[in-house]
Amino acid sequence: MRRLLLTSISLLGLLIGCSSQPSDDYAEYQKRLANVVDVTYNTISYSGLVKLTPPSLPKEPTISLIELASINHCEVSRYIAEHNNQLGKVAVPSEQLKYAIRFIQLMPKCIESLDDKNAQLKSTLANALIAKKQAASMLFQLMLSREREMQSLLIATSKEIPVLGIEGKEAAIESLTRLVSINAKIDAQDFDAITPQDITLALKNLNQNSYVSALISSTVKQTNFNEQTTVSLNTIDLQNTLCKKGRAKNKAEILSNVFQTFYIAPIQPYQSQLVGSLEQISPLLYKLYAKTPSLAIKFDATNEASLLAKLKDSAKEHVKWWQGFYKSCEINPFKSKAR
């Protein structure tokens, strides 16, 4: 039984160890190229995207216990009391934002309920309402920078989007769409149109959802692979080596087979898959991080520095080298299939 158990564990470890990721396919492609021509590749590390700097929140006017007692008849008084206790003071950013939104939604009715004898109190509450409205946008930015679920979107991960991988995609799109909508309503000061609980729901769906971080990491890795491989191939003097006139083109044919088998077959379709996913996710992330230009640019599809544009350009430049190769060597890319 012990031997059987050990054998089972060994087989499980072998299966886990044999599971490959798309970057493994590219590493195999590079290895095959290096077996035919003398090229080396520079390793490029990825440590994640720009980190958000938490905003400094302005000091808001306070509501005293006496003033709070004076509006005990108002629904908003309960929220103020909860915020003033210790639990409210250490609340996570998303809860602070939810409290602010609810405060803004409930306070106008409370102010209206006060008569002219409470002019000073009405003024205090009105100022508190204005301050909350002004702080709401910064509270949203604070949530983006400090809430664990939001931080995890931008960190580098070893996990990659698998071929045809969609796990977590719909939940991520739904959550990002909710947050983008809430942010837009805050900017438009349309607080009554916000359902605070949607913030909790969005974060819940992003909890332990690695789709966005895996998509970003996979994109950066594939872009780096394209760039470093193209740079290496550009060092080859085709006219005086593989494509030298009067010489047999056996080596060039083998190189062509490597391209057809290890890039065109598995890698190019996978990168097209990443492009399609980025075209869905990038607009949402661009709107979400619009107030952080150094980060928003990564998701601006119209900018050449965006993740989407760089992946497309790197693939285009890589294929362009091969087009030049086929032209220089006068080889038909579809003449023979790789083994």
Secondary structure as GFF3:
##gff-version 3
##sequence-region A 1 339
A	DSSP	alpha_helix	2	18	.	.	.	ID=ss1
A	DSSP	alpha_helix	22	36	.	.	.	ID=ss2
A	DSSP	alpha_helix	65	70	.	.	.	ID=ss3
A	DSSP	alpha_helix	76	84	.	.	.	ID=ss4
A	DSSP	alpha_helix	86	89	.	.	.	ID=ss5
A	DSSP	alpha_helix	93	113	.	.	.	ID=ss6
A	DSSP	three_ten_helix	116	118	.	.	.	ID=ss7
A	DSSP	alpha_helix	119	146	.	.	.	ID=ss8
A	DSSP	alpha_helix	148	151	.	.	.	ID=ss9
A	DSSP	alpha_helix	169	187	.	.	.	ID=ss10
A	DSSP	three_ten_helix	191	193	.	.	.	ID=ss11
A	DSSP	alpha_helix	197	206	.	.	.	ID=ss12
A	DSSP	alpha_helix	211	233	.	.	.	ID=ss13
A	DSSP	three_ten_helix	238	240	.	.	.	ID=ss14
A	DSSP	alpha_helix	250	259	.	.	.	ID=ss15
A	DSSP	pi_helix	260	264	.	.	.	ID=ss16
A	DSSP	alpha_helix	267	288	.	.	.	ID=ss17
A	DSSP	alpha_helix	293	296	.	.	.	ID=ss18
A	DSSP	three_ten_helix	297	299	.	.	.	ID=ss19
A	DSSP	alpha_helix	307	329	.	.	.	ID=ss20
###
